[in-house]
Amino acid sequence: MRSARHLPRTVCPRSPLRRWCHSKIRNFAIVAHVDHGKTTLVDCLLKYARGEPIGNQQGERERVMDHIDLEKERGITIRSKWTQLTWKGTTMNIVDTPGHSDFSGEVERVLSLVDGICLIVDAAEGPMAQTRFVLSKALAHNLHPVVIVNKVDKPDANVVSTDNRIFDMFLNLDANDEQMEYPTIYSSAKQGWSALDLNEKQEGSMSPIFETIMERVPPPKTEEGPFALLVTDLEPSVQFGTMTTGKIQSGSIKVGDALKAVNPEGKEVDRAKVLKLFSRDGLEKVAVNSASAGDIIQIAGLKTTQVRDTIQAVDSDNIVIQSPPVEPPIMSVFLRPNDGPLSGRGTRPVIQFRQRLDKENLQNVTLEIIHQGQDSYEVKAKGDMQIGILLETLRREGFEMLLSSPTVLTYKDEKTKQKMEPIEDVWVDVPDEHYSEVMSMFVDRRAKLLEQIEHNDRTRMHFHILSRAMLGMRGSVMRATKGESVMDTAFLEYVPFDTSYEVPAPPLAVVSTTPGKATAYGVESVQDRAEMFIEPGEEVYEGQIVGEVFAGAGLKNDLEFNVTKEKSGMSQGSSRPSGGGGSTVKGARKFQLEDAISYLSGDDLLEVTPTGNRIRKKYLTKEERVQAKKRAKK
């Protein structure tokens, strides 16, 4: 077991970091795989720095850094956020980052703010897909890592195995000699303690973490010269329009200074005076009069500045601070305002939809939103959850949308002239009784098994698999395991396109032939051949997909069916026979947004509205679909 107390406690005399040893600033990011306790640990750090007790927090999940409604509801971090605290006279700027791989661009975006990372790893699960991804980026930027093995209080925690797997991960990622000498701290954020050695745990204390950060994360590297800052985030403000955030690379700034913004191509794009400067005190935004090199600061006054622009003194020569590169998106969908038969019920105007997406494109550098003409947009993202969060945000703002089925992005390598496609690093954890079925699903899709771990009647499998093969897999595995599986994925790399692999044919659909309200009789009449997506009484329209045909139903094409039909003796719109008797309608399968996105294939469209979502065909009438097939064959 490696422990921080066994490692050097001072910076090596040969290291250029010696010039920083008396600085009073530390900038570091908290990074982890999703649900490894990152945000709860940040809560503990903030409380402890304020002198508040952090004893046993069983059942308490404040997640004070997650202030977006969707973050609180889903229990995940979506946007990177910055806070500040003071520890023994040293300013500590903490950047909380997302743990889900779909938001990994948020981690890459803020690497320029920090000089080190706290890598949090679950003591039971060990390093996962996102752990490896974020660590690889941090090591490539020569950031100094501090490892925190969290959740050591879990009954199935295996600290020795986790320590060894972390060491192997560093080794496999080609960490340099200094990075390989990372310190390790053990903690239980839930119980509120940390320790340099498990035999010397300090109840109610985060001191081991703070002290290790002080010693192992260097102060910010600064440069001589006039004021310069790379914009890493934009925040809308009712009072100031837009607030820009970044770390000061050189010089100093004060309220009233004249500034200009230069884009990555070196062209001036904005000019203004500083109206306000803001720092942080815990979770509070605090106005300050000035700031200097090494500080993370928020500036009010600039109007058209964007993320990746360089803000600098107005009388200085144009300079460009390079922004850390962000891994390209791997998935693409097309988005347009909803024009379906049930559209227009409380939707916002199309022109507002266009303006809203243009705004999102400017502020969210982890998405690519490309206007395709008229009111159609192509959205490029890291995965279905990132797209789902965008759709959910727009839906809550009153917009209605139609979304195409996702496609995996490929590109041509300029040197080899080969077509390249992405592969993913996948971990899936399933109950043992479902192991064989899930393993077969991955084998059928040409996944490469790298590792298999058995623990407490469950099996955790580690695969590499084509991103094309992963489309729809999350939902299929979840259904096969009756909701008891856990799957995590992260982009790994691009490889030559596998021409021998064919994506499995999508399941056949039950397609509504008639508009109206579904009846119990109509649904019952088809449910022996299909799993239904609707219930009696729901309004449907022609071309809507209302169910999935069972694999053993013996059909070769989609099932066209009238789910609004009445049984003789029933009144229009009735949900049960007029002669009495109970309904035998089975429960309908309902989709969350991300599940619906991954379910789409071919000419399917997802209709997203403020009141719900529906899956439909691109061409609503049977005649239109027949004609489209004929055109496709030509």
N, C-alpha and C positions, 0 to 999 in steps of 0.2 A: 504494500500500500504506500503510495507516494504522499508525502505531506509537506506543506509549505515550510514547516519548521526545520526540515532537513535540507532546504535549499539555501543558496547564498542570500543574505539579508541586505546586501548593498550592491550597487551597480558596479560592474566590472571596471577597473581603472582604465582599461583599453577602450571602453565604450564612449562614443561621443555624447552619450546621455548625461555625462557628468556635469555638463554646463547647465543642466536643468535642475540639479539636485536641490536648490533652494527655492524653486518656484512654488507658488501657493495655489495652483490650479491643476485639477485632474479632470480630463474629459474622457469618458468611457461609455460603451454601449453594453446593454444587457441583451444577450442573444441566447436563443434556445429553440428546441423543437416545441411544437404546440403542446400545451398541457404538461410541461415539465416544471411548472411552478414559478415561472419568470415574473409574472405580474404580482403574485403574492409576495415574492421576495422583495420586489421594489417597495411594496407597501411596508414591509418590515424595516427596510433601510430608512425610509422617510420617517416612520414613527420613532425609531431608535435615535436618529439624529435630532429629533425634536424633544427627546427625553421622555417619550411616552412609553408605557409598559408594553411589551410584546410577548407576554407569557403564552400559555397554551391558547391558540386561536382556533381550536376545533369548531367547525361549523361556521367560522367567520370568513367571509370572502368579500373584502371591501373592493378590491381592484380599483383603487383610487385613480390610477393612470388611465383607465378605460372610461372615457367620458362621452364617446359617441354611443348613441342608443343601441345601434347594432352590435357594438362591442360588448355592452353590458348584457344584452339579450342572449348572445351566442357564447359569451365567455371566452372570446378571443380578442387579440389585438390586431387591428386592421391598419392603423396609421402609426408610424413612428412618432414618438412624442418626447419632448425634452423637459426635464425638471432640474432643479438645482438645490443643493443643501450645503451646509458648512460642517466640516468635521475637523475639530482641533485647529481652527484657524485656516484651513484649506478649503477653497471652493471646489465642490465636486459637481460637475455637470453630468447628469445621467440621461442617456438616451434609451428609452424603452422601445423595443422593436417587435414586429409581429413574429409569431412562431410558425405560422402556416406557410407552406411553400408557395402558395399562390401569391403571397404578398412579400416574397423574398426581395423584390425590387425596392421595397421600403427599407430593407436592411442595407442594400447596396447604396441607396441614395444618401444615407447619412454617414457613410464611412469617412468622409472628409471632415466630419465634425470631431472625430475622436482619435485618441492615440492608443487605446487599448480596449479589450472586451472582457466581460465576465461571461464565460460560456457555462450555462447551466444545463446539467444532465440529470435525468431521473435515475435514481440509484437502482431501480428495478428494471426499467426498460433499457437503460444504457443509451449510447449514441444512436440517433435515428437519422432518417433521410435529410431533414432540414438541419440537424446538427452538423452533419458533414458539409452541407452546402455553405452555411454561414461561416463555418470555421475556415473553409477553403478561401473564401473571399477576404476574411480578416488576415489570414497568413499572407496572402498575395499582396496585401497593402502594408505588410510589415508591422501590423498592430501587435501589441503585447498582450498575450492571453493570460487570464486568471480562470482556472477551472473551479466550478462549484458543483459538487455532487449533492444534489438536493433530494428530498423525500427519503432520507435514510431511515426514517421511522416506519416506512411501509413494511408490512409483514413479509413481503416477497422481495425486499431490497437485497441486492447482492453486490456489496460495495467492492469486494476484491475483483469480481468479474468486470464490473463497470469501469474500475480503474484501469484494468488491463486493456479493455476495448477502447477506452479513450486514448491510451498511449499508442495503441496500434493505429488508431485513426490519425493522430498527429504524424506518425511515421509514414503512413501511406500517402499523406498529403504533402510530403516533402518539407515539413517544417524545418527551419534552420536550427543551428545548435542552440541559439539563445531562446528561440520559441519552444524547443523541446524541454527546456528547463522550467516549464510552467509550474506554478504552485497549485496545489489542490486544497480546497476547503470543503468541509462536510457540513451539511445543514439540514434543518427541517424548518422551512418557512412557515408551515402550518402550525408548528409548535413554538416557533419564534426563537430558535437558537442556531449557533454556528460554532465550528471548532476546527482548529488546525490538525487535531488528532481526535479520533472517535473516543479515545480513552480520557480525553480532557475537554469534554464538551462544556460550553459556557451557557447555562440556562438564561434565556432572556437577553442574549447579547449578540450583536452584529459586529462587535469590535474586530474579530479576526478577519472579516471581509474588508472592513474599512482600512485596517492596518496593512493588509496585503496589497490592496489597491494603491495606497500611499507609496509603498516600496517598489512595486513591480510595474505599475503603469506610469510612464514618464510624463512630465509636464508637456504642454503643447509646444511644438516646434514653431517658431515665429521667424519672420524675416524683417530686415531693415527696409525702410521705404515708407511712402505715403499710405494712407488708409486703403485697404482692399479686403473684400469679403466675397466668398462664393455663396450664392443663394441656394439653399438646400430645401427650403419649404416656404409655402405661401399660406397665409391664414386670412380668410375674409373678415372684414371688420366693418360694422355699421358706421362707426365714427370716422375711420380713416380709409375705408375702401379695401386696401390690401396691406397686410403686414408681411415683411420679408424676414426670414430667419437664416442665420449662417454663423460661422466662426470667423472672427477677425484674423486674417493671415498676417497683416502688417499694419503699422501705424495705429492711430486712435481716432475716435469719433465722438462728437458731442452734439447736443441738440442745437439746431440752427445751421449746422454745416451744410455746404452745398455738395451734392453728390451726383454722379451719373452712373448709369448701368450700361454695360457692354455685353452683347450676346456672345455665344461661343465662336462666332465667326469674326469677332473683333469690331462689330459695328455698334455705335452708340444707339440705344433704344429708349432711354428714359433719362430725365434730369429733374431734380427737385431738391428742396431743402428738408433736412430732418425735422419732422414735427414732434416726434416722441421717440424715446428709446426705452425698451423694456428688457428687464432681466427676469429671473424667477427666484422666488423664495418658497421652496417646497412646491406646492401646487398653485401658489398665487403669482399672478403677473405683477411685477413691481417696476414702476417708472424710475429710470436713472438718468442722470445728466450726461454721463460720458461712459466710455468703455475703451479698452485697449487690446492689443494683440493677444490672442489666446482665449479671449472671452467669447462665449456664445451669446448672441444678442438678437433682438427683434427690432426692426426699424419700421417706423410709420412715416409716410410721405411720398414714396415712389408709387406710381400708378400703373405702369405697363411692364414692369420688370417681371421676369419669369424665372422658374427654377433653372439652374445652370448658368444664369447670367452672373457677371462679376460686377459688384458695386464698388466704386472707387471714388477718390477725391476728384472733384470736377476739373481741377487744373492739372491733373496728372495725365501722362500719356496712356492711351488705351492699352490695357493689359487683359489677358484672359487666364483665369485660374482653371485648370483642367478639372472637370468633374469625373468622379469614379465611373467607369463604364457599368452599364446595367445589362444583365443577361437579356437576350432578345425574347420576346413572347414566343410561345410554342403553339398557340391555338388562335383560331380566327372564327368570328361569327359576323353575320350581317344583321343590322338593326334598322328598323324604320317605324314610323308611327303606325299604330294599329288601324287597319281599315276593314276589319272583320265585320260580320253581320251584327254583332252586339257591341260594336265600338261606339264611342262618343257619349258615354254615360258619365259625365262629370270630368272628362279629359281636358287637359290644357291645350291651347292652340299649338298647331304644328310649328309655327315660327318660334315659340318659346322652347320647344323640344330641340330645335336646331341650335338656339343660343345656349341652352343648358349643356349640350354635348360639346360645343366649342369651348365653353368654360371649363368643363371637366378635362378636356384635352390639354389645356394650358396649365392646369394646376396639378394634374396627376401624371407624373412622368413615368409611372410604371405601367400605364396603359397607352396603347396607340389607337387613336380614333381618327379614321380617315374618311372624309366626306366623299361619297361616291357619285354625287350628283342628285338633283332633286332633293328628296328627304331620306336618302339611304346612306347608311354609314357602315364601314367595316371596323370592327373592334377587335384588336389583337391583345391577347392577355396571356397570363401564365397558366390559367386553368379555369375550371367551371365555377369554383367558389369566387374568384375575383370578378368574373362576369356576373355571377349571382348577386354579389354585394352591390355592384353598379345598378343592376335592374331593380333590386329591392329599394335602393335609395331613390331612384327615379319614380318608382311606383308610389312611394310614400309622399313624394312631392306632387302627385296627381297626374303623372304621365301614363299613357297607354302605349305599348310597344309590341312589335312582332319581331321575333328572333329566329334566325335560321339555325339549322343543325351545325354543330362545330366541325371544323376541319383542322387537321394538324398542318402546321406551316413547314415547308421545306425550302431549301435554297440550293443554288449551284455553287460549288467550291471553285473559285477563280483559278486556283493552281491546278487541281486535278481534273476539273471540268465534270466532276461527279455530282449527281443529285444527292443531297444530304437530308437526313431526317432526325428528329430528336428521339432519345431514349430516356427513360425515367428510372429513378432509384425508388423502389417500392418496398415498404414493410407492411405486412398484413398479419394481424393477430386474431386467431379464430379458436372457438371451443374445439376440443379434440374430436367430438362427434361429427364435426363438419370439415375436418382436415382433408380427407380424401377428395371430397367434392370440390373444395376450393383449390386444392393442388391441381386437380384435373383441369379446372378452368384456366389456370395460368399456363399449364403445360400446353393446352390446346392453342394458346395464343403465343407460343414460342418464347415464353419467359425463361430466363436463365436463373436457376436457384443458386444463391451464393451462400446462404446460411440458414440454419433452422435451429430454433431454441425451444425446448419444451419446458413449461413451467405451470404448475398448479392447474392441471387439466386443460391447459390451453397450449397452442403451438404458435410461435412467431416465426414467420417466413420472410426472407429477404431476397428480392428478385431485381434483376434488370430486365426491362421490357420496352418494346417500341411504344412510343406515345400513341400511335395509331391503334395499337392493340389494347390500350387502356381505355379507349372511348367506350363508355357504358359499363365498364368493369365494376366501378364502385357500387353502383346500384345492384348489379347482378350478384355480387358477393354479399351485399347486405341482405338481399332477399333470400339467398341460399342459406345464410346463417341465422335467419329470422331476426335480423337487427343486432346480433351479438358480436359482430366483427368490428375491428378497428383497423383502418387503412390509412397509411401516410405515404405521400409521394413527393418527389422533388426532381426537377430537371437535372439530368446528369451530363449529357454531352450530345453532339451531333455525330452521326455515323453514316456511312454510305447507305443509300436507300435500298431496302430489301425488296427486290422485285418479285421474289418467290412467295412473299407473304400476302395473303388476301384477307381483308377484314371480314369477319363472319357476317352472314346476311342478317339483317335486323329482323325481329319478330314480326309476324303479320299483325295487322291492326283491324279492329272493328271500327268501321267508318259510318258515321250517321248519314242517312240518306234523306232525312226530313227534318225541317225546323220545328221547334215546339218544345213542350215539356216532356221529359222522359217519364214513362209510366212504369209501375211495378210489373205489369204484364210484359211490357217491352223488354225490360232489363232481365226478368226471369227467363224469357224465351231464348236468350242468348248466353246466359251465364254458365251453362253446362259446356260451352265451347270456348269460353274466354273469361279472363279476369277483367272486371269492369272498373272504369275510372270515374263513373258517375253514379248517382243515386236517383231513385224516383223523385220527381218534382223539380229536378235541375233543368234549366233551360239549355237546349242544345241547338245546333244548326247544321245544315248540310255541309259535309266535308270535315266535321269535327271528329277527332279520334276519341272514341268513348271507351275503348278497351283494347286488350291484347289477346290475340288468339292463342290458346294453349298449343304447345309444341306437338302434342299427339292428336290434334283435332283432324288431321288428314287433309288440310287445305293447302293449296299452292299459291293462292293470292289473298289479298286483304278481303275481309268479310264486310260487304256492304249491307247495312241493316237499319231498319226503322225502329228505333227504341222509343218512339212516341206512340206506337200503335196501341189501340185499345182492344180489350177482350169484349166480346159480345156481352151486353148487360152492364158495362161500366160507363160512367159519365166521363165527358171530356176532361182530361187533366187529372182524373182520379188516380190514387196511388194503390188502391186495392179493389178487388171485385166487389160489385154492388151486392152480391149475395152473401157477403160476410166471409169469414175465414181469414186466417193469418197469412201475412206475406212471408215468402221464403227467400226474399232478396238477400244476397250475401253482401257483406261490407265492401265498400268501394276502396280501391287503392288510390291514395292521395299523394301528390308529389310536392316536396319542397322545391324551391327554385333550382338549386344545384342539381337535384335528382332529375328534374324535368329537362334541364339543359343536356345532361349526359345521356338521357333517354332518346333524344332527338336523333334522327338519321334520315338520309336521303332528302325527300321533298317535304319533310315535317317542318312545321313552324310552331313556335311557342308564343302564345298570346298572353301578355302580362298586363294586368289592369290593377287599379287601386283596390279592387275587391277580390282578386284571385287570379288564377291562370288556367289556361286551356291549351291542349295540344291539338293541332289541326293540320290538314293537308295544305300545301301551297296552293294547289288548284282545288277549289271547293266542289265543283260538280264532277260527276263521273266522266262526262263527255270531255271536259277540259283535261282531265288526267289521262284519258285515252289518247287525246291529241298530243299531249306533251310526251308520252312514251313513243309515239310514232316519230316525232321530231328528233328525239334523242337517238333513235336508231339510224337516222339518215347520216 
